[in-house]
Amino acid sequence: MALCTIFINGGPPSRAKSKIMNVVSTAPIGIIVAMHEELAVVLSELQHAETIERAGLQLHRGQYHGKDVIAVICGVGKVHAALCTQLLISEFAVRQVINLGIAGGIGPGIQPGDVVIADTLVQHDMDVTPLGLKPGQIFRLDTFDFSCDPTLLDAAQHAAQQLASHRSYVGRIVSGDQFIADPAKSRWLHEEFDALACEMESASIAQVCYLNHVPFVCIRSISDNANEGAHMDFDEFMPIAVANASTLLQHLVPAC
């Protein structure tokens, strides 16, 4: 990563450590969102903003609540999400990645408008079970799930306390290239993975962050319950999800 390419000019180790820490602390925070409505939440308060285009993506860089950030809509699905994340890391050297969006609630009692903060993430459509691996396990990868950074997770939980109208949960989120609108499939996802929510991007974002050793956190507002009425719930609860994203970012980013 670019963060490691630092020329010290023969300075003592303590000075070298200071320079490295300064580079890390001033590197931007990557904010990956799912929808234009959520991006608008960031752009409305982004100062000294500039827009950079890469790989079909528009990346918006500036100051948000005193922090240097780069905010971007990654696009739908795991490939778009992975591409976006690696771009943020490789080209812009982000020091942390925050992912916000919407998801289908599949855990007991979780209702549209609630928030799920991921502690671990799994790709539910990864299936190499004929090779003796369980569903979700990526072949020859040294982990089954991807954990969110403990410090960011704690900060996200504190930010979620500001959501007066809705409950927040911490647990596993699963991702796959499928819009789940089937009660049987949502039950299977909960039973197989002990998942609280499902969506289409965050586990691939988590995998890229894991491989690059970049801290990551994922927060999802529940728009539906992944059943037959999912498409109707999605439209109805989108404004709630956007309001949640605004509140969460305003309290989470300053803590990063």
DRENFIGU-270876 format. One record per residue (C-alpha): z, y negated, x negated. Coordinates in Angstrom, 3 decimals. Layout:
residues N
+----------+----------+----------+
|        w |        v |        u |
+----------+----------+----------+
|        Z |        Y |        X |
...
+----------+----------+----------+
end
This chain:
residues 256
+----------+----------+----------+
|        w |        v |        u |
+----------+----------+----------+
|    0.000 |    0.000 |    0.000 |
|   -0.551 |   -3.588 |   -1.088 |
|    3.194 |   -4.207 |   -1.040 |
|    3.551 |   -2.036 |   -4.161 |
|    1.000 |   -3.951 |   -6.256 |
|    3.269 |   -6.606 |   -7.732 |
|    2.873 |   -8.044 |  -11.235 |
|    6.244 |   -8.815 |  -12.783 |
|    5.071 |  -10.097 |  -16.229 |
|    7.749 |   -8.153 |  -18.038 |
|   10.665 |   -9.547 |  -16.056 |
|   13.992 |   -7.727 |  -15.871 |
|   14.527 |   -5.033 |  -13.187 |
|   16.767 |   -7.278 |  -11.072 |
|   14.083 |   -9.946 |  -10.960 |
|   11.449 |   -7.352 |  -10.098 |
|   13.583 |   -6.085 |   -7.220 |
|   13.989 |   -9.641 |   -5.952 |
|   10.239 |  -10.211 |   -5.937 |
|    9.583 |   -6.944 |   -4.104 |
|   12.176 |   -7.751 |   -1.450 |
|   10.659 |  -11.211 |   -0.980 |
|    7.176 |   -9.760 |   -0.414 |
|    8.514 |   -7.265 |    2.122 |
|   10.565 |   -9.875 |    3.993 |
|    7.598 |  -12.240 |    4.345 |
|    5.084 |   -9.571 |    5.394 |
|    4.057 |   -9.816 |    9.060 |
|    5.282 |   -7.717 |   11.960 |
|    2.557 |   -5.808 |   13.764 |
|    2.698 |   -5.970 |   17.576 |
|    0.436 |   -3.497 |   19.352 |
|    0.046 |   -3.922 |   23.106 |
|   -1.956 |   -2.166 |   25.764 |
|   -3.230 |   -4.908 |   28.049 |
|   -4.558 |   -8.455 |   27.975 |
|   -1.674 |   -9.498 |   30.217 |
|    0.849 |   -8.356 |   27.599 |
|   -1.085 |  -10.020 |   24.783 |
|   -1.021 |  -13.271 |   26.754 |
|    2.782 |  -13.136 |   26.594 |
|    2.565 |  -13.367 |   22.795 |
|   -0.312 |  -15.825 |   22.617 |
|    1.443 |  -18.287 |   24.932 |
|    4.164 |  -18.781 |   22.298 |
|    2.190 |  -18.098 |   19.108 |
|    2.246 |  -21.056 |   16.712 |
|   -0.263 |  -21.760 |   13.928 |
|   -2.445 |  -19.069 |   15.458 |
|   -5.628 |  -17.686 |   13.974 |
|   -7.849 |  -14.885 |   15.249 |
|   -9.333 |  -12.311 |   12.896 |
|  -11.940 |   -9.739 |   13.926 |
|  -11.988 |   -6.282 |   12.381 |
|  -13.474 |   -2.987 |   13.615 |
|  -14.113 |   -4.373 |   17.073 |
|  -10.536 |   -5.610 |   17.386 |
|   -9.271 |   -9.167 |   17.725 |
|   -6.081 |   -9.628 |   15.725 |
|   -4.026 |  -12.746 |   16.433 |
|   -1.839 |  -13.941 |   13.584 |
|    0.770 |  -16.680 |   13.715 |
|    4.453 |  -17.505 |   14.113 |
|    6.297 |  -16.015 |   17.079 |
|    9.948 |  -17.030 |   17.489 |
|   10.169 |  -17.807 |   13.794 |
|    8.517 |  -14.601 |   12.563 |
|    5.062 |  -14.016 |   11.111 |
|    3.328 |  -11.571 |   13.459 |
|   -0.065 |  -10.036 |   14.102 |
|   -0.632 |   -9.088 |   17.746 |
|   -3.494 |   -6.909 |   18.936 |
|   -4.704 |   -4.854 |   21.891 |
|   -5.433 |   -1.459 |   20.391 |
|   -7.594 |   -0.046 |   23.188 |
|   -7.081 |    3.074 |   25.283 |
|   -6.456 |    6.450 |   23.711 |
|   -5.139 |    7.949 |   20.498 |
|   -8.151 |    7.262 |   18.273 |
|   -8.184 |    3.548 |   19.120 |
|   -4.428 |    3.395 |   18.563 |
|   -4.554 |    5.162 |   15.195 |
|   -7.432 |    2.996 |   13.973 |
|   -5.605 |   -0.171 |   14.947 |
|   -2.353 |    0.908 |   13.300 |
|   -3.953 |    1.899 |   10.000 |
|   -5.849 |   -1.398 |    9.932 |
|   -2.607 |   -3.346 |   10.378 |
|   -0.992 |   -1.397 |    7.554 |
|   -3.861 |   -1.195 |    5.063 |
|   -5.394 |   -4.635 |    5.443 |
|   -2.496 |   -6.790 |    6.618 |
|    0.453 |   -4.921 |    5.038 |
|    2.652 |   -5.190 |    8.120 |
|    6.263 |   -4.335 |    7.401 |
|    7.080 |   -3.050 |   10.891 |
|    5.160 |   -2.017 |   13.987 |
|    6.303 |   -2.733 |   17.546 |
|    4.391 |   -1.034 |   20.348 |
|    4.774 |   -2.214 |   23.924 |
|    2.929 |   -1.044 |   26.985 |
|    3.213 |    0.892 |   30.197 |
|    3.792 |    4.568 |   30.888 |
|    4.259 |    7.106 |   33.628 |
|    7.869 |    8.067 |   34.251 |
|    8.511 |   11.824 |   34.207 |
|   12.247 |   11.993 |   33.571 |
|   14.805 |   12.471 |   36.376 |
|   15.625 |    9.258 |   38.198 |
|   13.196 |    7.078 |   36.260 |
|   11.452 |    4.644 |   38.586 |
|    8.632 |    2.104 |   38.279 |
|    9.977 |   -1.056 |   36.678 |
|   12.411 |    0.814 |   34.425 |
|   11.992 |    0.829 |   30.640 |
|   11.904 |    3.795 |   28.268 |
|   12.565 |    3.212 |   24.567 |
|   11.299 |    6.102 |   22.478 |
|   13.579 |    7.831 |   20.014 |
|   10.932 |   10.478 |   19.253 |
|    7.264 |   10.891 |   20.131 |
|    4.970 |   13.922 |   20.461 |
|    1.252 |   14.352 |   21.130 |
|    1.338 |   16.597 |   24.190 |
|   -2.368 |   17.470 |   24.113 |
|   -2.229 |   18.847 |   20.562 |
|   -2.658 |   22.586 |   21.149 |
|   -3.045 |   25.124 |   18.362 |
|   -0.921 |   27.737 |   20.111 |
|   -3.406 |   30.549 |   19.220 |
|   -2.221 |   30.046 |   15.622 |
|    1.373 |   30.669 |   16.647 |
|    2.507 |   27.053 |   16.886 |
|    4.185 |   25.540 |   19.922 |
|    2.428 |   22.919 |   22.043 |
|    2.480 |   19.516 |   20.413 |
|    2.820 |   20.768 |   16.851 |
|    0.138 |   19.334 |   14.551 |
|   -1.278 |   21.995 |   12.244 |
|    0.151 |   21.824 |    8.716 |
|    2.161 |   18.692 |    9.327 |
|    5.772 |   18.769 |    8.166 |
|    7.258 |   17.461 |   11.415 |
|    6.996 |   18.285 |   15.102 |
|    7.842 |   14.842 |   16.411 |
|    7.877 |   11.303 |   15.061 |
|   11.113 |    9.343 |   15.099 |
|   11.440 |    5.634 |   15.705 |
|   13.203 |    3.600 |   13.055 |
|   16.975 |    3.594 |   13.771 |
|   17.397 |   -0.136 |   13.077 |
|   14.470 |   -1.103 |   15.297 |
|   15.657 |    1.340 |   17.953 |
|   19.069 |   -0.305 |   18.002 |
|   17.478 |   -3.771 |   18.212 |
|   15.258 |   -2.609 |   21.085 |
|   18.270 |   -1.294 |   22.996 |
|   20.012 |   -4.646 |   22.610 |
|   16.877 |   -6.454 |   23.782 |
|   16.651 |   -4.167 |   26.820 |
|   20.109 |   -5.284 |   27.904 |
|   18.477 |   -8.575 |   28.889 |
|   16.496 |   -6.813 |   31.644 |
|   18.825 |   -7.550 |   34.518 |
|   16.702 |   -6.048 |   37.298 |
|   15.778 |   -2.670 |   35.809 |
|   17.377 |    0.199 |   33.945 |
|   16.532 |    1.239 |   30.409 |
|   16.514 |    4.737 |   28.927 |
|   16.238 |    6.157 |   25.415 |
|   14.394 |    9.435 |   24.893 |
|   11.152 |   11.166 |   24.044 |
|    7.759 |    9.767 |   25.002 |
|    4.676 |   11.980 |   24.894 |
|    1.085 |   10.854 |   24.416 |
|   -2.290 |   12.391 |   25.181 |
|   -5.832 |   11.386 |   25.999 |
|   -5.208 |   11.906 |   29.706 |
|   -4.095 |    9.674 |   32.581 |
|   -1.494 |   11.919 |   34.206 |
|   -1.614 |   11.819 |   38.010 |
|   -0.544 |   15.385 |   38.779 |
|    3.050 |   16.336 |   39.727 |
|    2.676 |   19.815 |   38.231 |
|    1.483 |   18.420 |   34.894 |
|    4.221 |   15.784 |   34.806 |
|    6.843 |   18.487 |   35.474 |
|    5.414 |   20.588 |   32.643 |
|    5.535 |   17.631 |   30.252 |
|    9.188 |   17.049 |   31.069 |
|   10.149 |   20.716 |   30.868 |
|    8.124 |   21.546 |   27.746 |
|    8.924 |   18.437 |   25.698 |
|   12.063 |   17.060 |   27.396 |
|   10.046 |   13.870 |   27.805 |
|   11.024 |   10.849 |   29.842 |
|    7.594 |    9.180 |   29.911 |
|    3.938 |    9.838 |   29.177 |
|    1.066 |    7.601 |   28.115 |
|   -2.004 |    7.601 |   25.893 |
|   -1.350 |    5.905 |   22.544 |
|    2.139 |    5.640 |   21.077 |
|    2.529 |    9.070 |   19.444 |
|   -0.605 |    8.466 |   17.370 |
|    0.706 |    5.042 |   16.369 |
|    3.934 |    6.754 |   15.368 |
|    2.076 |    9.373 |   13.319 |
|    0.189 |    6.741 |   11.312 |
|    3.430 |    4.837 |   10.687 |
|    5.144 |    8.071 |    9.635 |
|    2.437 |    8.895 |    7.113 |
|    2.550 |    5.355 |    5.702 |
|    6.370 |    5.074 |    5.704 |
|    6.288 |    2.001 |    7.948 |
|    9.169 |    1.444 |   10.431 |
|    8.067 |    1.742 |   14.048 |
|    9.473 |    1.370 |   17.552 |
|    7.910 |    2.010 |   20.954 |
|    9.005 |    0.478 |   24.273 |
|    7.270 |    1.365 |   27.524 |
|    7.682 |   -0.126 |   30.996 |
|    7.279 |    2.446 |   33.748 |
|    4.363 |    1.660 |   36.046 |
|    4.216 |    4.921 |   38.027 |
|    5.659 |    8.427 |   38.267 |
|    2.547 |   10.301 |   37.032 |
|    1.833 |   11.702 |   40.503 |
|   -0.953 |   11.429 |   43.079 |
|   -0.171 |    7.773 |   43.757 |
|   -0.135 |    6.790 |   40.085 |
|   -3.205 |    4.549 |   40.322 |
|   -1.680 |    2.559 |   43.204 |
|    1.724 |    2.198 |   41.537 |
|   -0.019 |    1.038 |   38.359 |
|   -1.518 |   -2.022 |   40.047 |
|    1.655 |   -2.865 |   41.956 |
|    4.037 |   -2.735 |   39.014 |
|    1.848 |   -4.259 |   36.297 |
|    3.407 |   -7.753 |   36.759 |
|    6.852 |   -6.199 |   36.269 |
|    5.696 |   -4.514 |   33.068 |
|    4.356 |   -7.812 |   31.756 |
|    7.621 |   -9.592 |   32.579 |
|    9.539 |   -6.828 |   30.781 |
|    7.323 |   -7.205 |   27.715 |
|    7.970 |  -10.936 |   27.595 |
|   11.744 |  -10.530 |   27.748 |
|   11.819 |   -7.680 |   25.243 |
|    9.659 |   -9.427 |   22.653 |
|   11.597 |  -12.689 |   22.890 |
|   14.815 |  -10.851 |   22.025 |
|   13.458 |   -8.116 |   19.727 |
|   11.198 |  -10.022 |   17.313 |
|   13.870 |  -12.502 |   16.123 |
|   16.077 |   -9.517 |   15.236 |
|   13.410 |   -7.943 |   13.016 |
+----------+----------+----------+
end
